[in-house]
Amino acid sequence: LSLSLSLSQISETLKYTTMSPNNFSDDLYGHSFFRADGEQSSGEMPEADVHIITSDGVRIPAHASILASASPVLESIIDRPRKYRSSERTIPILGVPCDAVSVFIRFLYSSKCTEDQMEKYGIHLLALSHVFLVPQLKQRCTKGLAEQLTIENVVDVLQLARLCDAPDLYLRCMKLASNNFKAVEKTEGWKFLQDYDPWLELQILQFIDETESRKKRTRRHREEQSLYLQLSEAMECLEHICTEGCTSVGPYDMEPTKNRGPCNKFSTCQGLQLLIRHFGTCKKRVNGGCSRCKRMWQLLRLHSSICEQPDICRVPLCRQFKLKVQQEKKGDDARWKLLVRRVVSAKAMSSLSLPKRKREETINHHGIRSFRL
């Protein structure tokens, strides 16, 4: 298939029309002829007033009015003044097989194309539909070729899709080549591409690199969102423990709960209770040498940064963290503020997807709260 077929070449080839006079019968068009008033003609179709010349010299009779109505390019060629009025009107369509041209002309008459024809001549028909501006056929070819994509032909179809301005088909080819690049590298089409079209090779490699980068960013974003959701749940669980009490840990002024089983409200509740029990009894945290206590300290600080009612909050050190920030007259660093915003955002998103949990009314207390262990 010659993909260099263009309007300028069509106009040039009009000068050379020395093809053999093989004629096609009228049943090539595959439809009944209709008059201008819409009534079906009882007789035969009018005599052809234009001939399509193929690369092997076959002459396909056609009707200028039908060709002009189906393709603006053919209309322009038909309306072009002839050097001699008595000369025969011909339109050469070169570079594609005769049968493909025949299917193309049939489509201009009937707007129909069988699956078998699409399988055999889909590549040629896409080129013809692009050159002669037949969008209905181009859409049909794009869909048909996308369904026929394989590892072996993906590079060839990709080149054609780029030349014929078929973005949907181009993207399908890029995705297939990207997902099966090791197999595509071994095909003859890829070797040809490396030798004669390095620019397209570079575009494919860039697409693969961008796809991998996008996957990494998406994976990293999901991991970060999962972390923020866990921190958001930990903040809710901390309020739950300090306000309502749960199993063996709760407010100092509340009676222990009778339920000694695992908490069914939060998946992190049991782990957070163990961390709180350790924080209350650890002797290393005074010197700052306990990593678990540091983690608990950061959770309490994070809660204080999120809490909007420190005066009535029952979480330990909530109000003290607020006062410390105000007394030092400097806010938290940028990374900490970003963490707070992300956790608040995750909390808002989780509240939209989950039913709102009921919380008991809190009592206004001041000072450091104590845990019941």
N, C-alpha and C positions, 0 to 999 in steps of 0.2 A: 504494500500500500504506500503510495506516494503521499506524504502528508504536506507537501509544499504547494498543493493546489490552492490558488488564490484568485481573486477577481481579476487582477492584472494578467495572470496567465490565461484565464478564460478568454479575455479579450484578444490576447495574442494568438491563441490557438484557433480563433475564428478565421484566421487568414489561411489555415491549412486544413482543408476538408476533403481529402482524397481517400475516403473510406469506401469499402465494398458495399454494394447496394443490396444487402440482405434485409428483407422486410419482416416485420413482426405482424402477426394477426391482431385484430382488434380485441380479442379476448384477453390480451395482456393486461388490460386495465381492470378487469375483474369487477365491473359494475355496469348497470344499465345507463344509457344516456338519457339525460333530462333536458328538455327545452328551457328557454329562458323564463317561460310562464309557469314552470314547475311541473308540467304534465310529462309523463314518461313518453318517450318517442316510440312509435310503433315500428319505425324503420331502423336501419342501421345507423351507427354513429356517423357524424359528418366526416368528410375526407380530411385526413391529417394535413395540417398546413405548416408543420415544422418537424424536423427529424433530429433525434439525439444521436450523436456519433460517439461510440465507445472506443477504448484503446485498441481493440482488435478489429476495428472497422465495421462493427455491426451497427446498422441504422435502425433506430427505434422510432416509429411514427408517433406523433403526439399532436396535441391541440394547443395552440399558443394561448388561448384564453384561459384554459385550465391551468397551464403551467404558470402563467402570470398571476393568477389569483392565489396560487399556493406558495409562491416564492417571489419576494421583491427583487431578488438578484436576477432570476430568470426573466422577470418583467422588464428589468432594465436592459437585459441583453436583447430581448425580443423587440423592444421599442427602439433599439439603436438603428439609425438609418443604414440601409444597405447600399453598397456601391452601385449595384445594378438592380433595378426594380424587378427585373425578370429572373434574377438569380434565386436559387433555392435557399430557403431559410433553414440553417442548421445550427445546432448548439453542441459543441464537443464537450463531453465529460470524460476526462482522461485520468489515468492513474489508479483506477479501481477496476475490478473485474466486471465483465459485461453483465453477469447475473446480478451483481450488486446494484448496478445502474438500473436494471430492469425492475428490481424490487423497489428502488427509490422512486422511479416514475409511477409504479403501481400505487405507492403510498400517496403520491400527490393527487391521484385520482380518487382513491377510495378511503384514505386515512386509516388503512389497515396494514398490519404486518404480523405474520404468524411467528410463533415461538421458534419454529425450525429456521425460518429466514433470519430471525434475530441472532440465533446461535451461530449460523454460518457467516453472516455478513454484518454483524453488529458493529465491528470496528469501522468498516467502510461506510456504513450508513451514518455513523456519528460524524465522520469527516464530511460527508456530503451534506448532512443537515446543518452543520456549522457553516460551511462555505456558502450554501444557498439560503441560509436563514429560514429554516423550517423548524420552529421551536417545538411543535408537537412531536415531531419525529426525534428531535434531539433529546427531549425528556424521556421518550420511550427507550431510546438507545442507552441513555445514562443509567436508567433503572435496570435494563437487561444486562448490560455489561457488568454492573455492580454485582449481580447475582451469579455471574460466570467467572468472577475473579478467582485465580489460583496462585500458588506460589510461583509457578512457571511464567504466567502471563502478566503478573502484576506490574512489572517494570514497563513493559510495552504499553499496557493500558494507561499507566501513569503518564508516560510521555504524551500519549494521544490526548488524555484529559487536559493536560496543560496547554497543548496547542489549540485545542478546540474550546477552551474556556468553559470547562465543565467542573465547577468547584466541588459539587457533591461527590462526583466520581473521583476527583483528585484526592479528596479527604479520605474516602474509603480506601483508596490504594495506599495512601500514606500510612494509615492505621494498620493495614494488613502487613505492609513491609516492615513497619516498626515492631509489630508483635512477633514477626517471624523472620527477623533480620538475618540470623545465622543461616537459615535455609535459603533466603533470597540471595545472599552473597554467593552462593554456589551456582546460581542460574546463569545461562548464557546472556540473558537480558542485562544482568548486573555488570558482567564483564564488558559488554558492549557499551554500557552507560559510562563506565570508568574511562574507556578509551575515547569516546566521542561526545559525551555530554557531562563534563565534570561539574558544571554549574548545578544541574539537577541532582547529581550525586551529593553535592554539598548541601542542597536543600533537604534531601532525605536525612542526612546525618544530623543536621540542625534540628529537624522535626523530632528525631529519636531522642536527641539530647534534651530538648524542651519537654518532651513527654516524660522522660525519666525525672527531670527536675520538678515537674508538676506533681508527679506521684510522690516524690520525697517531701515536697511542701505539704501536700495533703496528708500524708502519714504523720508528719511532724505536728501539723495543726490538730489532727485527731488526738494524738498523744497529749498535747498541751491542754486541749479541751477536757480530756478525761481527767487530767490532773486537777484542773480548776473545778470540775464537778465534784471530785473527791474532797477538795478543800472546802467547797461550799457545803457539802453534806456534813463534813466534820464540824463546821461552824454551827449548823442546825443541831447536830447531835450534842455539841457542847452546851448549847442553850437548853436542850432537852434534859440533860443530866443535871445541870445547875439549877434548873427551875422545877422540874417534876421529880427528879431522882429516878434512878434505874438500877434494878438489882441491888448491888452492894455499895453504890456510890450515889450521893445526892446531897442536897443542901443540909447544913448542920442543924437547922431548926425543924427538920421534917423527920417523921418516923420512917424507918426503913420499909421499903416495899415488900409485900408478901410474895410477889412473883420473883422467884429465883432462877427462872429459865432465861435463855438468851433473849435479848431485845429484838422484837419483830418490827421496830420502826426504822432502824438504821443498821446497815450492814457493818458500819465502822464503830458501832457503840461499844462492843465488847473490847476491842483494841484500845479505844479511847479511855475506857474505864481503867484498864490496866496501866495506861500511861499516867493517868491522874493519880492512881494509887502509888505508883513509883515516885511521882513528883512530890507527893506529900511526905514521903518517908526517906527519900534519898539524902545522903550526907555529903555526897560529892558536889552537888549543885552549888554549894556555898562558894567553892573555889572555881566554879565554872568548868569543871572537868567531866561533866556527864552529858553525853550527846542526846540521850533521851530527854533529859530535863531541858536542854536547849530547844529541842523540838516542841516540847510543851510550852515553853516560854514564847516561841514564835507563833504558836496557835493562839495563845492568849492575846498577844500583840495584834495579830491579824483580826481577831474578833473585835478588839477595841477600835481598830481602824474602820470596821464596817458598822459597828453598832451606832445607832442614832439616838439611843436613850440611855446614856451611861449612868444617869442619876438613879434610875430604877432597875438597872440591869443587875442580875444576880450572878453573872459570871465573874470570877475572881479577877481583880486588878484591872477591870475594864475602865473604871473612872480614873484610876491612878495613871494609866497609860495616856489617857486624854490630857490630864493635868500636866504631865511631864512634857508633852509636846508643846502645850501652850506656854509653860514656864521657860522652856529653852528658846522660844520664839523662832523656831525653825521647823519646817515641815519634814516629812519623811523624804528619803531620797527617791529619785525618779523610778528606779527599778521596783522599789516597794510600792509606790503609788500605782505603777502599772499592774503589779500583782493584785492589788486591792480591786482595781477596776475590773480586771478579768474575772476575779472570783465573784464580784457583785453581778457581773453580766451572766455568768454561769448560773448563779442563784436565780436570777430573773427568768432565764430560759427554762430551768428545771421547774419553776413554779407554774409555768404555762403548760407544761406537759404532764405534771402530776397534780392530784387533788390537794387542795390546801389543808395542811395539818392544823388541827386545833391545838392551841396553846392555852395554858391556864394563865389567869391574870397574875401579874407579878406584883410584889409588895416593895414599896420604896424603902431601900436600906442604903446606908452610906458606909464607907470604909471597906476594908478587905474582907471578902467572904471566906468562910472556912468550909472544907469538905467534911462530910461524914464518911469515914472509912471503915 
